[in-house]
Amino acid sequence: ENADWDPERRYTTHKKNLTATFNDLYDKLGDRSIPLIAGGFPDTFCNEWPEATSAVLKAIHEGIVDDFGGKFVETKGLLSNAQKVDSNDIYHYCKESLRILGGKYFEKYQEIRK
């Protein structure tokens, strides 16, 4: 963990970057009605880097949901590759979790369309 990246600085930096990215995207597309949906990280990644991931997730949640009216998909309990296929990959979901995650994203999309 970089000592220069305390949780508040990490949050502020990610929030600023997310806001700029989505404002730029919407400006280029000329349509702010396109829905944004984001999700969390695998538990294994969050457990390995708790301060970093909590700051980033806070920025994602506030940026997508609060600032842009999007939806956030809860990912707690979904297994990573490290948990399912005996690898060191704590960063990515296993294929079963990806199927569940896809369903969760679709549910959020349906909520937006109502």
C-alpha positions as CSV (number, residue, x, y, z in Angstrom):
1,E,0.0,0.0,0.0
2,N,1.4,3.4,-1.0
3,A,1.7,5.6,2.1
4,D,0.9,8.6,0.0
5,W,-2.5,7.0,-0.8
6,D,-4.5,7.4,2.4
7,P,-8.1,6.3,2.1
8,E,-9.5,9.9,1.9
9,R,-7.1,10.8,-0.9
10,R,-7.8,7.6,-2.7
11,Y,-11.5,8.3,-2.5
12,T,-11.2,11.9,-3.6
13,T,-9.0,10.9,-6.6
14,H,-11.3,8.1,-7.8
15,K,-14.4,10.2,-7.3
16,K,-12.9,13.0,-9.3
17,N,-11.7,10.6,-12.1
18,L,-15.1,8.8,-12.3
19,T,-17.0,12.1,-12.5
20,A,-14.8,13.4,-15.2
21,T,-14.9,10.2,-17.2
22,F,-18.7,9.9,-17.1
23,N,-19.2,13.6,-17.8
24,D,-16.9,13.3,-20.8
25,L,-18.7,10.2,-22.0
26,Y,-22.1,11.8,-21.7
27,D,-20.9,15.0,-23.4
28,K,-19.5,13.0,-26.3
29,L,-22.6,10.9,-26.7
30,G,-24.9,13.8,-26.2
31,D,-27.3,11.7,-24.1
32,R,-27.3,11.7,-20.3
33,S,-30.2,9.2,-20.2
34,I,-27.9,6.2,-20.8
35,P,-28.0,4.2,-17.6
36,L,-24.9,3.5,-15.5
37,I,-24.6,0.3,-13.5
38,A,-21.5,-0.7,-11.4
39,G,-20.6,-3.4,-9.0
40,G,-18.2,-4.2,-6.3
41,F,-15.1,-6.4,-6.1
42,P,-14.7,-10.0,-5.0
43,D,-14.5,-10.4,-1.3
44,T,-11.0,-11.9,-1.6
45,F,-9.8,-8.7,-3.1
46,C,-11.6,-6.5,-0.6
47,N,-10.2,-8.6,2.3
48,E,-6.7,-8.3,0.9
49,W,-6.9,-4.5,0.4
50,P,-9.7,-3.3,2.8
51,E,-8.7,0.4,3.0
52,A,-8.1,0.8,-0.7
53,T,-11.2,-1.1,-1.8
54,S,-13.6,0.6,0.6
55,A,-12.4,4.0,-0.6
56,V,-12.8,3.1,-4.2
57,L,-16.2,1.4,-3.7
58,K,-17.4,4.6,-1.8
59,A,-16.3,6.7,-4.8
60,I,-18.0,4.3,-7.3
61,H,-21.2,4.2,-5.3
62,E,-21.4,7.9,-4.8
63,G,-20.3,8.7,-8.4
64,I,-22.6,6.3,-10.1
65,V,-25.6,6.2,-7.8
66,D,-25.7,9.7,-6.2
67,D,-24.2,11.8,-9.0
68,F,-25.5,10.1,-12.1
69,G,-28.6,8.3,-10.9
70,G,-27.3,4.9,-11.7
71,K,-27.5,1.6,-9.8
72,F,-25.0,-0.4,-7.8
73,V,-24.9,-4.2,-7.8
74,E,-24.0,-5.9,-4.5
75,T,-21.3,-8.5,-5.0
76,K,-20.7,-9.7,-1.4
77,G,-20.5,-13.5,-1.3
78,L,-19.7,-14.0,-5.0
79,L,-16.7,-16.2,-5.3
80,S,-13.4,-15.3,-7.0
81,N,-11.3,-17.6,-9.1
82,A,-9.0,-18.0,-6.1
83,Q,-11.8,-19.5,-4.1
84,K,-13.3,-21.7,-6.8
85,V,-10.4,-23.0,-9.0
86,D,-7.5,-23.0,-6.7
87,S,-5.6,-20.1,-8.3
88,N,-4.0,-16.9,-6.9
89,D,-6.5,-14.8,-8.8
90,I,-8.3,-12.8,-6.0
91,Y,-9.3,-10.0,-8.5
92,H,-11.7,-11.8,-10.8
93,Y,-15.0,-13.7,-10.3
94,C,-15.2,-17.3,-11.2
95,K,-17.5,-18.3,-14.0
96,E,-20.4,-19.2,-11.8
97,S,-20.2,-15.9,-10.0
98,L,-20.1,-14.1,-13.4
99,R,-23.4,-15.7,-14.3
100,I,-24.9,-14.6,-11.0
101,L,-23.4,-11.1,-11.5
102,G,-24.9,-10.9,-15.0
103,G,-28.3,-11.6,-13.5
104,K,-27.9,-8.9,-10.9
105,Y,-26.8,-6.4,-13.5
106,F,-29.9,-7.3,-15.6
107,E,-32.2,-6.8,-12.5
108,K,-30.7,-3.3,-12.0
109,Y,-31.1,-2.5,-15.7
110,Q,-34.8,-3.5,-15.4
111,E,-35.2,-1.2,-12.4
112,I,-33.8,1.7,-14.4
113,R,-36.1,1.0,-17.3
114,K,-39.3,1.2,-15.2
